[in-house]
Amino acid sequence: MTLDRSKAPEFKIPQNITLTHPNKLTLKNGINLYFIHTPHIDAVKLEVITEANKHLLPAGKALVPFFTLHMLLEGTKTMGSAEIDSFFDHYASEVNVISGFEQSGMSLLTTKKHFMEVLPVFRSLFTEAIFPEKELAKRKSQKELTISIQREETGARANQLYRKALFGKEHPYGFVGEEVDVQNVFRQDLVDFYQTSLMVNPEIYITGNLSDAQVEAIAKNFEDLTVLDMEGTLPDYDIYPERRIAENRDKAVQSSLRLGQHLISKTHPDYHALTVFNTILGGYFGSRLIKNIREDKGHTYGIYSSIGSLRLSDYWIVMADVQKGNADLVIDEVYTEIDKLQQHHVGTDELETVRNYMIGHFLSSFSSAFDLISRFKNVNQAGLSFDFYDEQLAFIRQFTADDVQKVAQRYFNKNGILEVVVG
């Protein structure tokens, strides 16, 4: 049969997806280990993730976890920092810090061939780090410089102020580090945190072509770690009392905008419809915000909206850098586009374009085994299962204009949207 290259392949929307569920192993010390076997991929990724619990830190010590994690590679009882770097380079391995609002930890990316040589050294980072004073002083100096630079960059500063507005400056999610916070970190703080507070409710996520014996070796390497089983309750957030935070920068040539609000969680029945609304409004390059504010009016090179997910609260945000003096014009246009989605049904052609985009984007997010374990981690830490993705795909396949209009009307009110303008 001759292939007719003048015709595009038929586009088929999948009815469902089949996801490989990780194998679960609970170690003797209570750590849950999740493993996805990849028989055709010899790369191995191992993540040790713990809960941050930054709200339990003493006053003035909010940056202690950051420095503790970033100092783990600066020397152990048996290897100096240069020796550690050389060791991982020799075995074509990469170690990275995981440092977020809710999770902390370390990740290892290596090969099946070298995995057993690399594993014990990676494991030693969690028990034998020594936190040299000289290296700590360098790290503190670098952090102070970063803080200073971020304060001057309009985009970075807008992100900081948005978090403050959304959660409150006293909340761990709203905390913005200053130079004084860096100066208040000492070596003994790191040692104390490392010994007593680092391994809070840890979990291990593994992807790779590993044998049962190699997985068992991982279990043996981590089952003797002292872990803390802690149910820390995060404090309530305190939303900024005013709708707008503005910082004027006389020398700035652009203004950075952040608009947003708290949203419902992934467990809510309306969550999937909200992701569709967000995509139509500003979630892809063909969105309404792009067409209006970038293409039609030329106020910005890019404007996007997205939904962020935290255990305490999911949230929605619009982000843009615009020419100075056009901030209010752009904000008004954002509200105009939201109002249109509230007042009018989305047309059939636009619905199908968005549907096809979302299905393609959805499927691409499972394109590798590393993606798969990452997607599992996201729902597992939210108390959900892979059923979440089956439900998401089913919704994308059949959502209607009425679904979009209902969530637009139900969850978005101009008077409840926070505005941040820096520039």
N, C-alpha and C positions, 0 to 999 in steps of 0.2 A: 504493500500500500504506500503510495506516494504522499508525503507530508505536504499539506497546503500551507505554506508559510505566509500567505496573504491574509490568513485568518488568525486572530488571536485565540489562544487556548480558551476553552469554556471555563468561566469562573464558577466554582462550586463552593457554596458555604457549608462547612462541615456541620454535621448534626451534633456531634459531641467529640470529646477528646479522651484519650486514654492516658492517664498519668501514672508513672511508676511511683508507688508509695515507698518511702524509705523503710528499711528495716530498723527496728528500734531495739536497743540494748540498754538496760539499766545497770550501771556499774555498782560495785559494792558500797561506794560512798554516796550513792543516790543520783549521780550524774546521768542524765539521759543522753544516749549517743544515737544519732540518726545517720544511716549510711545508705547511699544509693550506689549500686554497683554499675560500672560502665565498662563492659568487657572489651570495647573497641577503642577506648581512650585511655592511654597510659599516664596522662597527667592526673595528679592527685591534689585535691584541695581539702584542707582540714581547718575548721574554725572552732575555736574555743570562745564561747560567748557567755558573759555574765551580766547580771543586772547592775545598772549604774548606781541606783539608790543615792544620788547626789544630795537629796534632801536630808539625809542622815548625817552629813558631814558637820563638823564644828563650824561655828561662825568664822568667816574669813578664810576658809580652807577649800573653797569650791574648786580650785584648780589642782588640788592634790591628785585626784585620779588621772587627770590629763598628763601630768608630769610622771606619775608612776608608770603608766603604760608606755610613754615614749622613752623612758629610761631603761626598759627591760633589755634592750639590745646594747646598752652601754657597758656591759661587763657582768660576768657571773663569777662564782668562786673559782672556776677553773679556766675561764677564757676572758681575755680582754675584748674591748669593743672591736678593734681592728681584726682580731682573730675570729670573732663571730662573723663579721662581714665577709672575711675571706673564706670561711668555712661554707657559708650558704652560697656564695658566688661559685665556689669550686664545684658544688653539687647542683648548679643551675636551679637554685631554689630561691624563693622570695618570701620574706616575712613582713607582714603589715600590721599596723595597729588598727583596731576597731574602737572608735571612740565617738559615741553619739549621746543623745539626750537620755536614752533608756538602756542601751547596751554598751558594754565594754568588752575588750578581749584582744586576741591575736589570731591572725590567719597565716597558714603555711601553704604555699603553692610549690609543688615539687613533682618529681617523676616517680613512677612505680619502681624503676631501677634503683634509685637512690633513697627511696623512702625509709628503709630500715636504718640507714646510716644517719639520716637527718632527724628522725623522730626523737631520739634521746636528747639531742641538743635543743630542739624546739621545746621539749618538755621541761628542760632545766630552766628555761626563762621564767617559769611559774613558781620556782622554788629556790633558785640560787642567785638571783639578781642581787647586786651589791650597791648600786646607786652611787657611783663615785662623785665626790664633791665638785671636781673640776668640770666634769661633763654636765652636771646639773647647772653650774654657773653659766655654761654656754647655752644650754637649753632655755634658761630664764632670760638671758639677754636676747635670744632669738624671739621668744614669745613677746617680750616687751615691744620689740620692733614691729612684730606682726600686729599687735594691738594698736600701735600708733598709726600704722598704714591703713588698717581697716577703718579707723575712726575718720580718716580723711577721704576714703573712697565712698562716693555717694551710694553705690549699690550695696556694699557691705554694711554701711551704716544704716541704710533703710531696712535691711534684713534684721539687724539687731533691734531697731526700734519697733519693728512689726512684732517680734517675739515679746518684747516688753509690753506692748499694747495688748497682745492676745492673752498673755498669761500673768503679767505683773512682774515687776523687777525683782521681787523677793522669791519668786518661784524658780525652781531649777531650770525650767524651760525658757524663762525670760531673763535669766542671768546673763549679763554681759561683763566679761572679765576686763579689769583695769590694771594698770601697772602696779598699783598697791596690792592687788591680789597675787601678782607674781612675786613681789617682794616678800609676801607673807608665807611663802612656801620654803620649807627647809628639809634637808635630807632626812631627818628623823621622822618628819611627817610622812614621807614616802615609805620608809621602812615600816612604820606602824600600819599604814594603810595596806601595804603589801602583805603583811603578816596576818592582819585581822579582818580586812574588809574587801579584798580584791575578788575572791571567789564566792560571790553571792549568787546562789541558784544557777550554777553554770550548766551549760548544755554544749554538746559537741556535735558538729555537722560535718559529714565527710562525703566526698564524691571521688570516685576513682576506681581503677581496675585492681582492686585489692582482694587478696585471698582471705579466707576465713581466719587463717593464722595471723595475717597482718592486722586484721581488724581486732583480733584478740590481743595482739601486741599493743595496739592503741589503748585498749581497755586496761591492760596491766600497767601501762605507763601513767594513766590518769586516775586509776581507782584508789590510789593511796593519798590523793590530794585532800587536804582538809578543806571542807566546803561549809558555807553558811546557808542554811535553809531559812530564809527570811521572807516574811510577808509584809514588806514595807508599804504603807499606804501613802500615796502621794498627797501633798496638800492641795486644797482647792485653788484654782486659778482666780486671779483678780483682774478682770478686764479693765483696761484704761477707761476712766470715766468720761473723757471727751472723745468725740468721733475722730478727730484728726490730731496727729503729731507732725509738726513741721520744723525742720532745721534749715535755716537759710544759709547758703554758702555764696558769698559775694563773688568769688573767683570761679565758681563752677560754671561750666558751659552747658551742663545738662542737669535735669532733675530726675532722681530715681523715685519711682512710685511703687507702693505696695498697698493693695486693697484686699481686705479679707474678713473672715469671720470663722467662728467655730461651726462644725457640722456634726451630723449624726455619725455613728460608728458603722463599721463594716457589717455588724450583725443586724442592722435595721433593714426592714423590707424595702425602703426607698433608696438604699445606697447605690444600687446599680443604675437606677434612673438618674441619680445625681452625677454619676460619671459620664453619662451620655450628655446631659445638660452642659457639663464642664467642657467636654470635647467640642460641642457645637459652638459654645461661646468663645473659648480661647485655648483649647487643648491640642490643636494641631495647626499646621501651617496654612490650611485652608479655612481656618475658623473665622467667625464673624468679626472678632476684634482685629485680626490681621487684615481682613479685607477693608474694614472701615478705617482704622486708625493708621495702618501702615500703607496700604495700597491706595486708598482713595484720598486720604488727607496728608499723608507723608509726615506725620508727627513723630514717628519712631521707626527704627529699623526692625524692632521685634517687640511684640507684646503677647504674653502667654498667661494662661490660668492653669492651675493644677490643684489636686487634692492631696494633702499630706496626711499621714497616718501616725498617730501616737496612741499609746495605751490609754492615756487620760482623755484624749480628745482628737478626733479627726478635724481637719481644718481646710479651708479653701483660701486661695491666694491668687491675686492678679499681679504680675510683675512687668515693669517696663522702664526703660530709660528714654526720656523724651527731651527735646530741646527746651532749655530753660525758658520759662514764660508760658509754656503750653500745658503745664501740669493740670490746671483746672479744666481746660478744654478736653483733655484726654479723659480725665475722671468722669466728666459729664457724658462723654461718648460711651464709656463703659456702662454707665447706668442706662443710657438710651438702648443699648443692645440687650441688657437684661430685661428692660421694660418690653421690648419687642417680643422676646421669648415668653413673657408672661401674658401678653395681650393677643398674640397671634400664633397659630399653628405653624410649625416648620413644614415647608413644602416637601413633596414626595421626592424630588430629585436630591435635595440636600439631605434628607433622611437616609436615602440609600447610599449616598457618598460617604456619610459619616458611619453608617453601618459597616460598609466594606472596609473603611479605614480602621475602625475599631477591631474588626475581626482579624485583619492582617496584623495589626499591632499586638493583639492578644496572642495570636499564634507565634509571633516572633519572640515573645517573652518566654517561650518554652523551647527555644531553638537548640539549647545545649543542656547537658546534664548539670552544669554549674547554674544555669538559669533555673532549672527544675528545683534544685535544693534551695535556691534563694526564694523562689515562690512558695515552697513548702514552709520555709522558715517564717515568712511574712504572716501566713495564716496560722501557723502553729503557735506563734508568740501572741497572737490575738485570740487564742482559744478556739480557733476554727479548724476545719479540715479541708482537704482538696475538693470537697463538695462545693465550696465557695466558688471555685473556678468553673465547675460544671453549671452552676446556677448563673454565673456571670455570662458565660457564652450563650446559654439558653435565652437570657434576657436580651443580649445584643442582637440575636437573630430575629427577635419578634417585637422589639419596642416600637411604640407608636408616637405620633406627634402629641397625642393627649398625655402620654406619660411624661414627656419633656415639659409640657406646659404646666402640669400639676406640680412638679417639684420646683419649677421656677417660681410659681406663685406661693408655694408653701414655705420655702426656706430662704428666700432672698428678699430682704427689705432694705431699701437704701439707708434708712435711719439706723440699721443695725450693723452696717458695714464699716469697719475701721479703715482709716486712710492715713498713710504715712507718705510724706513728701520730704525728700532731702535734696537740696540743690538751690 
